[in-house]
């Protein structure tokens, strides 16, 4: 890990996971430019080395590897003298596929990466923030954390779990000076679709499924880059929300990013459940 901060710097410290590309990468550099002492975490050693080469302090954390969570956090605390002002849980991936085609092993990996590993890291950080009397925990959710779409069941399940987890944590930490917020992005321009395509090919028996024809169409959609929505934003849109969640005296419980996220949230509130689910079926089918 490189040491880019000076001994006289009073800058606040933050640990961000999933920094190899996309949202985490943009937020790490964006917060560093705003004066934060950023510890950028990534799963792969080569990505950690690259992040160090970009001028960031980087550590290896893989949510599926408890030892790496402990070691990575220990490195951060050693560098800061035991203090950590903020945690941004961000590292995740999407596992496409109809639920009946998802084996328990594949589902466990999705939940381990997108939820259980987040809990492991978070519960290690909470005592540090309690001792300080302050802290910010921000979790990166998804529009799929409050709506469901076909063929995204594992990812949706992990993000729905994160919604309840984040709200519960906010209630439990209210008197500890620790604020908990959730950022729910919609379509963001990252490598997420490419990684989801790889997970789809590797973990789903596509040609053996009753959904084989639809899966082939889905692969064509994913291979073309996924959603071409004109409402897709760059990862910097998440950075803007993260800055507010970290700097505001009264951060929001939930931050929605992109127009589709706001729109679907509104429609879910006002439409009858059957009508809303029918809309989601049409939206899902439009992509396959």
N, C-alpha and C positions, 0 to 999 in steps of 0.2 A: 504494500500500500504506500503510495507516495504521500508526502507531507507538504501540502501547499499553503497551509495557514501559518501566519506569523504568531509568535508567542503573545504579542500584544493585542491580537484581534479579539474583539468582544462578540464576534459573530455567533449567531445561533446555529445549532447543529441539527441536521436532519439525516435520517437514514431512508433511502429510497430503494425499493427493490424493483427488479425487472428493468434494469437500465441499459441493456445491450442495444435496444432500438426503441422506436416509437415513443409512447407517452413517458415512460421512465427516463429515457435519454433526453428528451426535450425538457422535462421538468428538472432534471439534475443540472443541466447547463443553465437553464433559466433562473433557478434559485441561486446558483453560484454567482451569476452575473448580478443578482440582487443583494449579494453580501452574505448569503448563508454559507456555512461550512457544510458542504454536501458530501455524504458518504454514499456512493453509488454501488449498488449490489447487482451482481449478475451470476447466473448459474455456471457458466463456462469460464475456465481459467484464461482462455485466450481473449474473451470479452473483458474480463477484469484487467488484463494487461493493456488492452486497447483503451479502455476508459482512463487508466492511469496516464497513458500517452496523450490523452486529450486534456490533461490537467486536472482531472478529478481524483479525489481519494476514493479508491475502490476496494471492495471486499467481495469474496465469494459467498453467496448464500443461495442455496437450492432448497426450495420449500419442501421437497420430498426427502431431504437429508437433514435429520435433526442435528447431527454433529456439525454440519456446515452452518446451521442457524446459530448454534451456540458459539462456534469459533468466530464467525463473522461479526456477531454482536460484540464479542469480547474484544476484538480488534478495534472496533469503533470506540468502545468505552475506554480502552487503554489510551487511545489517541486524544480523547476529550477530557481525560481525568475523571471519568465515571459519569459524565453528564450526557443526556440526549434530550433535546428540546422537542423533537418531532419525529414521527414515523409515518411514512407514506407507503402502505402496502399496495403494490401495483402488479407485481409479476404474476402472470396467468396465461392460459391458452384456452382455446375453444376446441371441444371434441364434437364434431358433427356426427349425426347418425340417429336413426329412429331408436327409441329406448329399447325396443325388443331386440335390437341388434347389438346392443352395448353389453358386453360381458361384465360381470362384477369386478373383474380385475381392471378393466378400462375405466369403469365408474370410480373405483377407489383411487386410481391415479389422478383423475380429474378433480376429485374432492380433496385429495392430499395436496395437490398443487394450488388449487384455487381457494381453498378454505381452511383445511386443517393445519397446513403449514403456516398460514397467516395467523391462526390462533396461537400456535407454538411461539412464533416470534413476538406477537403482541403481549402474551402473558409474561414473557421474559422482560419486556420493556416497561410494563406497568409499574412494577416495584421501584424502578429507577425514577420514573416520573412522580410517583407518590412521595418518594424521599425528597424530591426537589420542590414539591408542592405545586407543580405546573407541568404542562405538556400538551401536545397536540397529536392525536392519532387520526389519520385520514385514510380511508379505505376506498379503493377504486372499484366501484361496482359496474353496473351496465344497465342499459334500457331493458335488457333481458333479466334484470333482477326484479322487475315488477310486471312484465308481460311475458307470455310464453309464445314461442314460435315452433313450428314443426321442425324436426330433425336437428334440434339444438338442445335436447333434453339435458344432457350432462352439464353443459355450461350453464344453462338456465337454472338447474337445481343448485349449482354451486353459488350462483349470484343471488338467488332467492334466499339461500341460507345466510349469505353475507348481509343482506338487508336486515333480517331479524337480529343477527349478531351485533351489528353496528348500533342499532337502536337500543338493544339491551345494554350494551357496553356504555353507551352515553348515559343511560339512567343510573347505572351502577357507579360511574365515576364522577357524577355530577358534583359531589362534595369534596372531591380530591383535587380540584383545580385542573383536571385533565379534560379537554374538550375532544369529542369524537364526532367526525363528520364523514359523510359518504358522498362521493362524486359518481354520478351516473352518466357516462358518455353514451351517445348514440353512435352513428357511423363516423369513425375517425380514420384518417389515412395513415395506416401503419402496416407492419408485416403480419398483422393478426390473421388475415385471410390466407396467406401463404402457409403459415404454421398450422392453421386449421385444416387446410388441404392435405398436408403431410399426415396429420393425425387421422384424418378420414381414411386415407389409403392404407395406413399401417394398422389400424385397429378395428376396421369394419370389414366383414366378409361381404363385399358389395355385390358380387354376382350370385351369392347364395341367398340374398334377401328378397322378400316379396316386394321390396321397394327398389329393386335393381334398376328399372327403367328411370324412375325418378332420381335415383342416385347418380346415374350417368348424366342426367341433365344438371343435377346439382354440382357435379364435378366440372362440367363445362362452365357453369356460373362462377365457381370458385377459381378455376384456372384463368378466367377472364379478368380476375381481380376483385370479384365480389360486387358489392353494391356500387353502382355508378351514380348514386343519388347526388343531385346538385347541392344537397344540404350537408354533404360530408365535409368535415372540417379537419384541419391539421391538428397534431397533438398539442400545439401551443394553446388551443382552446381549453384544454384541461389544465394547463399551467395557470391560466387566469383564475380559474376556480380554486386551484390549490393555494395560490397566493392569498386569496380572500380567507380561505379556511385557516390558514396559518397566521394571518396578520390581524384579522378582525377581533375585536374584544368579545363579540358575540357571534361566533361562526354559525352558519346554518347547519341544521341537521343533515340536509340533503342538497346537493347541487346538481342540477340537470344540465347536460351539455348537448347541443344541437337541437334544431327545430323538431325533428321527428321524436326525440325524447320528450320534449314539452308537449307535443301534439298527442302522442299516445297516452301520456299520463292524464291529460285532460279528458280524452275520450273514454278512458277506463273509469273515470269518476262519474261521467254523465250518462253513459250508455248502459242499458241492461246487460247483464253478464252474457246472455245468449247472443245478443247482437254484437257485443264486443268480440266474443270468440269467433263468430262468423267472419268478422272483419279480419281477425288474425289468420284464419284459414285462407282467406283470399290473398292476403299479403304473402303468406308462406308459399302458396301455390304459384304466385306470380314469379317467384324466383326459381321454380323448378318446372 
